[in-house]
Amino acid sequence: MKLRILLASAALLVLTQAPFALAQTKAVKIGVLNDQGGPYSSVTGPGAVAAARMAIEDVGGPVLGKPVELVAADHQHKPDVGSAIARRWYDAEGVDAVFDIYNSGVALAVQRLAQEKNKVLISSVNTAEITGKSCATNGLQWGGDGYALANLTVKGAYKGKPESWYFLTVDYAAGHSLEKDARAAVEAQGGKVLGAVRFPLGSTDFSSYLLQAQASKADNIGILGGGTDLLNAIKQADEFQIRKTKQKVIPFALTTADVVALTNQTAQGFPLVMSFYWDENPATRAWTERFRKSQGKLPTDLQANVYSAVLHYLKAVQAAGTTDAKAVLAKMRDTPVEDFYTHGARIREDGRLMRDMIYAEAKAPGQMKSKDDLVSVVKRFTGEQAFLPRALSECPLVKK
């Protein structure tokens, strides 16, 4: 099978003039658009591209008699840059579907473009808006989202009595959405949110934000951000010795890659809300070993989500006999999602994949059987338990 991986900077993709010949593609062509070197690159980034490549391999050969070609680029967390890349891919390079993104502003912009161009976007973003009031027939949401992160994290932190919270929130759409959902979850338990402060993506100095959180005297300081932002906030919280007081620091978007970066000595007890954990069963362990051979590290659930989405999309293209977005999306919705860790999950009419979610906690070093034995799975939730109830959806595609 012909497979080409193109890793290009966003600037090069935007500025280079596209040959008209590329518009007449002779391949089934897909793209991974995400953070290739910034704050979220360790949880998506090159590993998500590798996961997409594994899905292409697992299709087992050409699709519709054509090779499958994969392109990838860095959106730099800028909606205008991400839109320009996606527009070029859709219009000039024959890309039919874009995956991952993991930035809500970029995802919302590209979803509007996919709808306009009759193309496909399958994103892994935390904002519930993408399948809420901004939902689109051509957009799907494959991993977790802010509603699931907020509700499962707050429920996991609940120790039998209402508590007070203060939030440190990343200042873009997904962070705002997550904060809204977290506030609602706290208040539903009788707790209070004493305040919140927002920090820009890519922050390195959290001292002023942490001092405000300390001064609030809230029982819990929730960090609503991910990647290096989350790591920096946790490390600096420990420099202020916040966790040695009665205040608890609770991350809302921790991944296994973050646990490795922090070490279990630091991360022990922290919650993780995930769609996939590498050590659940023989199938997850076998896939992880394949991933590790190419990447040298464990996969995150976000990277596994890209594998799952690409595999389901390519199966649907084959079954539909075409790359036409409407036909492929109809087939994707009609067919349950089946892969090495997803079983019988269905896509709801708002585009949300109703998959199982896991609530886990990072192990203490003394509990670890090996260096990769990172978390204890506490509870598994069905999609209906984890995600926004259908009756509460703001998506106009959902019939009440």
NORQUIUR-V797282 format. One record per residue. N is the residue number from 1. RES is the residue in one letter. SS is DSSP state (H for helix, E for strand, L for the rest). PSI is psi in radians with two decimals (* if undefined). OMEGA is omega in degrees with one decimal (999 if undefined). Layout:
{{N;RES;SS;PSI;OMEGA} {N;RES;SS;PSI;OMEGA}}
This chain:
{{1;M;L;2.33;177.6} {2;K;L;2.24;-179.5} {3;L;L;2.10;-179.8} {4;R;L;2.23;175.8} {5;I;E;2.08;-179.2} {6;L;E;1.94;176.7} {7;L;E;1.92;-175.1} {8;A;E;2.56;175.9} {9;S;L;2.65;-179.3} {10;A;H;-0.66;-178.5} {11;A;H;-0.72;179.6} {12;L;H;-0.71;-179.5} {13;L;H;-0.61;-177.6} {14;V;H;-0.67;-170.4} {15;L;H;-0.48;-176.0} {16;T;L;2.38;177.7} {17;Q;L;2.31;-175.2} {18;A;L;2.25;173.5} {19;P;L;2.40;-179.1} {20;F;H;-0.41;-177.9} {21;A;H;-0.46;-178.2} {22;L;H;-0.38;-179.4} {23;A;H;-0.47;-179.6} {24;Q;L;1.24;-175.7} {25;T;L;2.54;176.2} {26;K;L;0.32;-179.8} {27;A;L;2.79;165.8} {28;V;E;2.04;-168.0} {29;K;E;2.28;179.7} {30;I;E;2.79;-179.2} {31;G;E;2.49;171.4} {32;V;E;2.07;-177.8} {33;L;E;1.99;-176.5} {34;N;E;-2.87;177.8} {35;D;L;1.90;-176.7} {36;Q;L;-0.27;-178.4} {37;G;L;0.17;-176.5} {38;G;L;-2.67;-172.1} {39;P;L;-0.41;-179.4} {40;Y;L;0.18;-173.9} {41;S;L;-0.46;-178.5} {42;S;L;-0.41;-177.8} {43;V;L;-0.33;173.2} {44;T;L;-1.68;168.5} {45;G;H;-2.49;-179.8} {46;P;H;-0.53;178.5} {47;G;H;-0.59;176.7} {48;A;H;-0.63;175.7} {49;V;H;-0.74;177.9} {50;A;H;-0.69;178.8} {51;A;H;-0.70;176.5} {52;A;H;-0.70;178.4} {53;R;H;-0.68;177.7} {54;M;H;-0.68;178.6} {55;A;H;-0.71;177.5} {56;I;H;-0.74;177.6} {57;E;H;-0.68;-174.8} {58;D;H;-0.24;171.9} {59;V;H;-0.50;170.0} {60;G;L;0.20;179.4} {61;G;L;-2.93;179.1} {62;P;L;2.66;174.6} {63;V;E;2.21;-173.7} {64;L;L;0.52;179.8} {65;G;L;0.17;-178.6} {66;K;E;2.63;173.1} {67;P;L;2.73;176.1} {68;V;E;2.21;-177.3} {69;E;E;2.40;-177.1} {70;L;E;2.26;173.5} {71;V;E;2.73;-179.3} {72;A;E;2.65;179.4} {73;A;E;2.88;-178.9} {74;D;E;2.11;-179.0} {75;H;L;-0.12;177.6} {76;Q;L;0.31;-179.4} {77;H;L;0.52;179.8} {78;K;L;2.04;-178.5} {79;P;H;-0.64;-179.7} {80;D;H;-0.67;177.8} {81;V;H;-0.82;179.1} {82;G;H;-0.73;178.7} {83;S;H;-0.71;-179.6} {84;A;H;-0.71;177.8} {85;I;H;-0.86;-178.7} {86;A;H;-0.71;178.6} {87;R;H;-0.76;178.5} {88;R;H;-0.77;178.9} {89;W;H;-0.85;-177.1} {90;Y;H;-0.77;-171.9} {91;D;H;-0.73;-168.3} {92;A;H;-0.41;-172.6} {93;E;L;0.07;174.1} {94;G;L;0.37;177.1} {95;V;E;2.28;-177.7} {96;D;E;-0.45;-176.0} {97;A;E;2.45;177.6} {98;V;E;2.48;-174.3} {99;F;E;2.74;168.5} {100;D;E;-1.66;-179.2} {101;I;L;-1.10;179.7} {102;Y;L;0.70;166.1} {103;N;L;2.14;-170.2} {104;S;H;-0.73;179.9} {105;G;H;-0.75;177.7} {106;V;H;-0.77;-177.9} {107;A;H;-0.74;179.8} {108;L;H;-0.68;178.7} {109;A;H;-0.77;-178.3} {110;V;H;-0.56;177.8} {111;Q;H;-0.71;175.9} {112;R;H;-0.68;179.3} {113;L;H;-0.75;178.7} {114;A;H;-0.67;178.0} {115;Q;H;-0.75;-179.6} {116;E;H;-0.67;-174.0} {117;K;H;0.00;-173.3} {118;N;L;0.91;174.9} {119;K;L;-3.05;-174.9} {120;V;E;2.40;168.0} {121;L;E;2.21;174.8} {122;I;E;1.83;-170.4} {123;S;E;2.81;174.5} {124;S;L;1.30;-177.9} {125;V;L;2.77;-175.7} {126;N;L;-0.32;-179.0} {127;T;L;2.25;177.3} {128;A;H;-0.18;-178.3} {129;E;H;-0.51;-174.1} {130;I;H;-0.42;170.7} {131;T;H;0.25;177.4} {132;G;L;-2.13;-175.7} {133;K;L;-0.34;178.8} {134;S;L;0.34;-177.5} {135;C;L;2.76;-179.9} {136;A;L;2.61;-178.5} {137;T;L;-0.44;-176.6} {138;N;L;0.11;-179.5} {139;G;E;2.37;178.4} {140;L;E;2.64;178.5} {141;Q;E;2.06;-164.0} {142;W;L;-0.53;-175.2} {143;G;L;-2.47;174.7} {144;G;L;-3.06;172.9} {145;D;L;3.10;-175.1} {146;G;H;-0.62;179.4} {147;Y;H;-0.82;-180.0} {148;A;H;-0.78;178.8} {149;L;H;-0.83;-176.5} {150;A;H;-0.90;-174.3} {151;N;H;-0.75;-178.1} {152;L;H;-0.59;177.8} {153;T;H;-0.80;-179.4} {154;V;H;-0.71;177.7} {155;K;H;-0.69;179.3} {156;G;H;-0.56;-179.1} {157;A;H;-0.28;-175.6} {158;Y;L;2.19;-177.1} {159;K;L;0.49;173.8} {160;G;L;-0.16;176.4} {161;K;L;2.58;-179.5} {162;P;L;2.52;179.8} {163;E;L;2.93;178.2} {164;S;E;2.65;-175.7} {165;W;E;2.68;169.0} {166;Y;E;2.34;-173.3} {167;F;E;2.41;165.3} {168;L;E;1.98;-168.4} {169;T;E;2.28;175.5} {170;V;E;2.40;-168.2} {171;D;L;1.22;166.6} {172;Y;L;-3.13;-165.9} {173;A;H;-0.77;-178.1} {174;A;H;-0.69;178.5} {175;G;H;-0.77;179.5} {176;H;H;-0.77;-180.0} {177;S;H;-0.74;179.6} {178;L;H;-0.70;178.4} {179;E;H;-0.73;178.3} {180;K;H;-0.79;-179.7} {181;D;H;-0.65;179.6} {182;A;H;-0.71;176.5} {183;R;H;-0.80;-179.0} {184;A;H;-0.70;-179.6} {185;A;H;-0.72;178.1} {186;V;H;-0.82;-177.8} {187;E;H;-0.53;177.9} {188;A;H;-0.43;178.0} {189;Q;L;0.08;-179.2} {190;G;L;0.11;179.0} {191;G;L;3.07;-179.8} {192;K;E;2.49;172.0} {193;V;E;2.01;-174.9} {194;L;E;-0.24;179.1} {195;G;E;3.09;179.7} {196;A;E;2.66;174.4} {197;V;E;2.52;-177.2} {198;R;E;2.44;-180.0} {199;F;E;2.60;179.5} {200;P;L;2.58;175.2} {201;L;L;2.38;179.8} {202;G;L;0.34;-179.9} {203;S;L;2.52;176.2} {204;T;L;-0.39;-177.7} {205;D;L;1.92;-179.2} {206;F;L;0.18;-171.6} {207;S;H;-0.80;-177.6} {208;S;H;-0.65;179.5} {209;Y;H;-0.72;-179.2} {210;L;H;-0.61;177.3} {211;L;H;-0.68;176.6} {212;Q;H;-0.70;179.0} {213;A;H;-0.71;176.8} {214;Q;H;-0.81;-176.6} {215;A;H;-0.42;179.2} {216;S;H;-0.39;-176.3} {217;K;L;0.42;176.4} {218;A;L;2.58;177.1} {219;D;L;-0.69;-175.0} {220;N;E;2.37;172.6} {221;I;E;1.89;-179.3} {222;G;E;2.26;177.8} {223;I;E;1.96;-174.8} {224;L;E;1.34;179.6} {225;G;L;3.05;-176.1} {226;G;L;-3.06;175.4} {227;G;H;-2.47;-177.5} {228;T;H;-0.46;174.4} {229;D;H;-0.86;-178.9} {230;L;H;-0.77;-179.3} {231;L;H;-0.77;179.8} {232;N;H;-0.73;-179.6} {233;A;H;-0.74;-179.6} {234;I;H;-0.79;-179.5} {235;K;H;-0.72;-179.5} {236;Q;H;-0.53;173.5} {237;A;H;-0.67;178.1} {238;D;H;-0.56;174.9} {239;E;H;-0.60;175.5} {240;F;L;-0.03;178.9} {241;Q;L;0.60;-178.6} {242;I;H;-0.69;-176.2} {243;R;H;-0.11;174.6} {244;K;H;-0.06;173.8} {245;T;L;-2.92;178.4} {246;K;L;-0.24;179.2} {247;Q;L;2.42;177.7} {248;K;E;2.44;174.6} {249;V;E;2.16;-175.0} {250;I;E;1.91;176.0} {251;P;E;2.54;-178.3} {252;F;L;-0.12;-176.3} {253;A;L;0.65;-179.3} {254;L;L;2.45;175.1} {255;T;L;2.97;177.6} {256;T;H;-0.55;176.1} {257;A;H;-0.62;178.0} {258;D;H;-0.67;177.8} {259;V;H;-0.75;177.5} {260;V;H;-0.76;-178.4} {261;A;H;-0.66;-178.9} {262;L;H;-0.52;-167.3} {263;T;L;2.64;-179.3} {264;N;H;-0.40;175.7} {265;Q;H;-0.72;179.0} {266;T;H;-0.69;-171.2} {267;A;H;-0.16;-172.8} {268;Q;L;2.31;179.5} {269;G;L;-0.25;179.8} {270;F;L;2.53;179.4} {271;P;E;2.60;171.8} {272;L;E;2.28;173.7} {273;V;E;2.04;-168.4} {274;M;E;2.76;171.4} {275;S;L;-0.27;-173.9} {276;F;L;2.42;168.6} {277;Y;L;2.39;-167.7} {278;W;L;-0.47;-169.5} {279;D;L;0.50;-176.9} {280;E;L;-0.65;-174.5} {281;N;L;3.05;-178.6} {282;P;H;-0.62;-178.7} {283;A;H;-0.75;179.1} {284;T;H;-0.61;178.6} {285;R;H;-0.68;179.6} {286;A;H;-0.76;178.7} {287;W;H;-0.69;179.3} {288;T;H;-0.68;179.2} {289;E;H;-0.67;175.2} {290;R;H;-0.80;-179.5} {291;F;H;-0.77;-176.7} {292;R;H;-0.56;179.9} {293;K;H;-0.60;-179.6} {294;S;H;-0.51;-173.4} {295;Q;H;-0.29;177.7} {296;G;L;0.27;-179.6} {297;K;L;2.98;179.1} {298;L;L;2.59;174.8} {299;P;L;2.65;170.6} {300;T;L;2.94;177.5} {301;D;H;-0.52;178.1} {302;L;H;-0.67;178.3} {303;Q;H;-0.67;174.9} {304;A;H;-0.62;178.2} {305;N;H;-0.67;178.1} {306;V;H;-0.76;175.2} {307;Y;H;-0.88;-176.8} {308;S;H;-0.77;-178.0} {309;A;H;-0.78;-179.8} {310;V;H;-0.76;-179.2} {311;L;H;-0.80;-179.0} {312;H;H;-0.68;178.5} {313;Y;H;-0.85;-177.2} {314;L;H;-0.64;174.7} {315;K;H;-0.70;-179.2} {316;A;H;-0.66;175.6} {317;V;H;-0.81;179.9} {318;Q;H;-0.77;-177.8} {319;A;H;-0.60;-179.3} {320;A;H;-0.37;-179.3} {321;G;L;0.33;-177.5} {322;T;L;2.81;171.5} {323;T;L;0.06;177.5} {324;D;L;2.22;-171.4} {325;A;H;-0.78;-176.3} {326;K;H;-0.74;180.0} {327;A;H;-0.71;-178.7} {328;V;H;-0.77;178.9} {329;L;H;-0.66;176.4} {330;A;H;-0.73;178.8} {331;K;H;-0.68;178.1} {332;M;H;-0.68;-180.0} {333;R;H;-0.57;-177.8} {334;D;H;-0.38;-171.4} {335;T;L;2.21;175.4} {336;P;L;2.56;178.9} {337;V;E;2.15;178.9} {338;E;E;2.10;172.5} {339;D;L;-2.89;-170.9} {340;F;L;-0.33;178.2} {341;Y;L;-0.03;179.6} {342;T;L;2.24;-174.3} {343;H;E;1.97;173.2} {344;G;E;0.28;-179.6} {345;A;E;2.49;-178.7} {346;R;L;2.65;177.0} {347;I;E;2.12;178.8} {348;R;L;2.85;-174.6} {349;E;L;-0.32;176.7} {350;D;L;-0.02;179.3} {351;G;L;-0.09;179.7} {352;R;E;2.16;172.5} {353;L;E;2.10;-176.1} {354;M;L;1.27;-177.9} {355;R;L;2.84;174.2} {356;D;L;2.62;174.7} {357;M;E;2.69;-176.7} {358;I;E;2.37;166.5} {359;Y;E;2.17;-177.6} {360;A;E;2.93;175.8} {361;E;E;2.45;-179.7} {362;A;E;2.34;-177.9} {363;K;L;2.66;168.3} {364;A;L;2.64;-178.1} {365;P;H;-0.65;-178.8} {366;G;H;-0.29;178.8} {367;Q;H;-0.21;-172.8} {368;M;L;2.29;177.3} {369;K;L;-0.36;176.8} {370;S;L;3.04;-178.2} {371;K;L;-0.37;179.5} {372;D;L;-0.01;179.0} {373;D;L;1.40;-163.9} {374;L;L;-0.67;-170.5} {375;V;E;2.82;169.0} {376;S;E;2.19;175.8} {377;V;E;2.04;-175.8} {378;V;E;-0.80;-176.6} {379;K;E;2.54;173.7} {380;R;E;2.36;179.7} {381;F;E;2.49;172.7} {382;T;L;2.87;176.3} {383;G;H;-0.67;-179.7} {384;E;H;-0.56;178.5} {385;Q;H;-0.54;-171.7} {386;A;H;-0.64;-169.0} {387;F;L;2.90;-178.9} {388;L;L;2.25;178.2} {389;P;L;2.50;-178.5} {390;R;H;-0.68;-176.6} {391;A;H;-0.37;-179.0} {392;L;H;-0.01;-176.6} {393;S;L;2.44;174.2} {394;E;L;0.03;-178.2} {395;C;L;2.20;179.8} {396;P;L;-0.20;178.6} {397;L;L;-0.28;-178.2} {398;V;L;2.11;179.7} {399;K;L;2.11;-177.8} {400;K;L;*;999}}
